[in-house]
């Protein structure tokens, strides 16, 4: 069956692959498909378990902090309320969206799609639901939120006694299963289960490919909806090179002040104390959480700079 490479658009005929095989685009070396470590059943188990764990992760205490003999519980929802009460309205809305709402939507949709496929039900809206579950993957970030929570844990642990509650344990498990569901999800198998690819078109026939599910369609279908995932079929992203160049330049311009200037400023004993990303990494090292400090440095500083 014929697909188009998601990176360069070259048409490829991919036969059924044996276990452990990898299909690579000969034009740009993009991995088109691999069979090792991929399983729809495993992805369903991880996604549904993540969805279930999000409930106690949001309702149960994340941390227990001891201050002057008194213990205070910290929950995800109370953190959003506290940010709102301290006039951090935009930050409160972003945390509520990316840490609370979108993870439920993302893993609820993914679990529903995979469960219906396993049961043999394929309603027409299923392709669009799967596309939206993949669209939300970069925005529903329990694993990224866990890294931010770990930085906060390192700051608190360096100053006062703190222990992780059941909500924190569930959040750690949900973040781990989130990454595992992403690693085990066989997108190609799901798309084929929703709608198989078509045979190769004649050499003289112009074609267009869906930019999301790689389904190959006649060029005359441009502007219509993809019959498999519902995305509008377009030959190119408008002004793709110019937009990308502008975003890269803006990223470079913002990267250095974002790391050199404080992310926040706290008042401690009447003194304003600034906090930069490197300060958080240093506090993690002081709290003997150096593996986490190395991870934060790689994900927050090294990889963004290398990517830009």
ABEGO torsion letter per residue (X at the ends): XBBBBAAAGBBBBBBBBBBGBBBBBAAAGBBABBABGBBAAAAAAAAAAAAAAAAAAAABBABBBBBGGBBBBBBAAAAAAAAAAAGBAAAAAAAAAAAAAAAAAAAAAAAAAAAAAAAGBBBAAAAAAAAAAAAAAAABBAAAAAAAAAAAAAAAAAABBBBBBAAAAAAAAAAAAAAAAAAABBAAAAAAAABBBBBBBBAABBBBBBAAAGBBBBAAABGBBBAAAGBBBBABBBGAAAAAAAAAAAAAAAAAAAAABBABBBBBGGBBBBBBAAAAAAAAAAAGBAAAAAAAAAAAAAAAAAAX
